[in-house]
Every structure is written in C-alpha cells, then in structure tokens.
Amino acid sequence: MKTRWIGKHVDLLLLSKFTESFFVKKGFKTFRERPSAEFKLLAVSRSNKDGLAVEVSISGCPEDFTVGFAEKGYGQGFTKTGLFTLPFGGGAFFLRGLKVQESFQKLESEFWVYAEETVSSLTESVHVS
C-alpha cells in the first residue's frame, strides 16, 4: 500500500528516522538505506518464528512525497505451500502463513496510524522558499 502527501513540507530524512524508531520500538531489526532520492527501510522481526519482514519506502520531495509499505516476509509462501500440501500434512505451513498474514495486517494498520500522526507533527519541518 502507498500513501501520498502533498503540501506538507516534511523533512524526509527526519520522517525516515521516525519510521525506523517505530519498528525498533515494535522489536524489529532495521536496515535503512538511501539509494538515490528514495529512503528504504527494511524491518525484520527479531522472532524467527513468524518470519515477518516489511519494506517501507519514502520517495519524493518535502512538499510531495509517497510512503510505501510492503510485506517482504515469507508468510505468503507458507500459506500457499500449506494450502497445496494440506492433504499431505501441510496444515502446519498453512496455519503459520495465516498467523504471519494476521501479524502483517495488524502491523500495517498500526503503521499507517503512526505515519499520519508523524507527518502531521513534522508538517512545515522544511521551509521551502
């Protein structure tokens, strides 16, 4: 999912740091990079049980930017593999995949609430002349 903000004049470096802080507080290990004009953050769950990993991208300029949120974990693979192997005992894979999907959806909902609040608090953090 992606959301676009226009006319907010937000310091994108600061936004990326706040975003990283969100995931650290949730117990994720984070990797932040800036390849060209886009900030990318990979957040991986410290728990090997759920395999939850997400990628957040922040691109654009302070007055017109987009934030993207995408699953990078292997939960979907568990769900698909488990579904096809259900008759052969693949139920455990299927249930594991469903748990990862549920965790991802909950995290995504919490992230977008946090993103809205953060963008609001950072509005006009960059003064454009």
Backbone torsions as a table, in degrees:
resi	resn	phi	psi	omega
1	MET	NA	145.9	177.9
2	LYS	-130.8	147.6	175.0
3	THR	-131.7	141.2	-178.5
4	ARG	-116.1	137.3	176.3
5	TRP	-119.5	136.6	-179.4
6	ILE	-126.0	136.6	173.7
7	GLY	76.7	20.6	-177.1
8	LYS	-94.7	-22.9	180.0
9	HIS	55.6	55.3	-176.1
10	VAL	-98.1	135.9	174.2
11	ASP	-71.2	107.9	-173.9
12	LEU	-69.0	-31.1	175.4
13	LEU	-63.9	-43.5	178.1
14	LEU	-64.9	-40.7	177.1
15	LEU	-61.0	-41.6	179.5
16	SER	-65.6	-35.1	177.7
17	LYS	-69.0	-40.7	176.7
18	PHE	-64.8	-38.8	178.3
19	THR	-62.9	-44.0	177.9
20	GLU	-61.4	-41.3	178.8
21	SER	-60.0	-38.8	177.9
22	PHE	-55.9	-48.0	-177.0
23	PHE	-72.0	-36.2	177.7
24	VAL	-61.8	-43.2	178.6
25	LYS	-64.0	-27.2	178.5
26	LYS	-84.8	-0.3	177.3
27	GLY	89.9	22.2	179.4
28	PHE	-97.3	151.7	170.1
29	LYS	-91.6	133.9	-174.1
30	THR	-119.8	151.2	176.1
31	PHE	-134.9	116.8	-177.3
32	ARG	-113.1	137.8	176.9
33	GLU	-143.9	161.7	176.9
34	ARG	-133.4	83.8	176.6
35	PRO	-85.6	101.3	-177.5
36	SER	77.1	-130.5	-173.3
37	ALA	-94.3	10.7	-176.6
38	GLU	-121.6	135.4	173.2
39	PHE	-90.4	135.6	176.0
40	LYS	-126.6	137.4	178.9
41	LEU	-130.3	125.4	174.1
42	LEU	-107.4	125.8	179.3
43	ALA	-119.3	123.6	-176.7
44	VAL	-119.1	131.2	178.7
45	SER	-60.7	136.8	178.0
46	ARG	-71.6	-16.4	178.6
47	SER	-87.8	121.6	178.8
48	ASN	-73.9	-11.5	-178.0
49	LYS	-65.9	-44.1	-172.9
50	ASP	-93.5	-20.8	178.4
51	GLY	62.5	26.6	-176.8
52	LEU	-81.9	125.9	176.6
53	ALA	-143.8	138.9	179.9
54	VAL	-131.8	153.9	175.0
55	GLU	-120.7	129.3	176.5
56	VAL	-114.5	131.5	177.0
57	SER	-120.2	141.3	177.0
58	ILE	-127.2	116.3	-177.0
59	SER	-136.2	156.1	178.8
60	GLY	118.3	-151.7	179.0
61	CYS	-127.6	167.7	-174.4
62	PRO	-53.1	-31.5	-178.4
63	GLU	-97.6	-2.0	178.4
64	ASP	-157.4	96.0	-176.4
65	PHE	-136.9	161.0	-178.8
66	THR	-125.2	139.2	173.8
67	VAL	-116.4	127.4	178.6
68	GLY	-113.7	148.9	-178.5
69	PHE	-137.0	120.6	-177.2
70	ALA	-141.6	146.0	177.4
71	GLU	-75.7	135.4	176.8
72	LYS	-124.0	5.5	-179.0
73	GLY	-79.9	-175.7	-178.9
74	TYR	-108.8	21.0	179.9
75	GLY	-62.6	-40.2	179.4
76	GLN	-64.0	-35.7	178.1
77	GLY	-62.6	-40.0	177.5
78	PHE	-63.1	-42.3	-178.0
79	THR	-64.5	-47.2	-179.3
80	LYS	-66.2	-46.5	180.0
81	THR	-61.6	-46.2	-179.6
82	GLY	-62.4	-37.1	179.8
83	LEU	-64.3	-44.1	-179.3
84	PHE	-72.9	-27.2	-178.0
85	THR	-102.5	11.1	-179.3
86	LEU	-52.7	-45.2	179.7
87	PRO	-66.1	-16.0	-176.8
88	PHE	-110.0	20.5	178.1
89	GLY	93.2	20.4	-179.0
90	GLY	-86.2	11.9	-178.3
91	GLY	-59.1	-35.0	-179.9
92	ALA	-63.3	-40.8	177.9
93	PHE	-64.3	-41.9	-178.8
94	PHE	-62.8	-47.3	179.6
95	LEU	-64.3	-38.6	178.5
96	ARG	-63.3	-42.1	178.4
97	GLY	-63.6	-39.8	178.2
98	LEU	-64.4	-39.3	178.3
99	LYS	-64.3	-41.2	178.2
100	VAL	-64.1	-42.7	179.3
101	GLN	-62.3	-40.5	178.4
102	GLU	-64.3	-43.4	178.3
103	SER	-63.2	-41.4	179.4
104	PHE	-62.2	-45.9	-178.3
105	GLN	-63.7	-39.7	178.1
106	LYS	-65.1	-45.3	179.5
107	LEU	-62.5	-41.9	-179.7
108	GLU	-62.0	-43.4	178.4
109	SER	-60.8	-46.1	179.2
110	GLU	-63.8	-38.3	-179.6
111	PHE	-62.9	-45.4	-176.2
112	TRP	-67.9	-33.0	174.5
113	VAL	-64.3	-45.7	179.6
114	TYR	-62.7	-42.8	-179.1
115	ALA	-61.4	-44.4	178.7
116	GLU	-59.8	-46.1	-179.5
117	GLU	-64.6	-41.0	-177.7
118	THR	-67.8	-45.0	178.5
119	VAL	-61.3	-40.9	177.9
120	SER	-61.2	-42.8	-178.6
121	SER	-73.0	-24.4	-179.8
122	LEU	-95.1	-0.3	179.5
123	THR	-56.7	133.9	-178.0
124	GLU	69.2	21.6	176.0
125	SER	-76.0	-13.2	173.8
126	VAL	-122.5	124.6	179.6
127	HIS	-94.7	116.2	-179.2
128	VAL	-96.6	128.3	-179.2
129	SER	-103.8	NA	NA
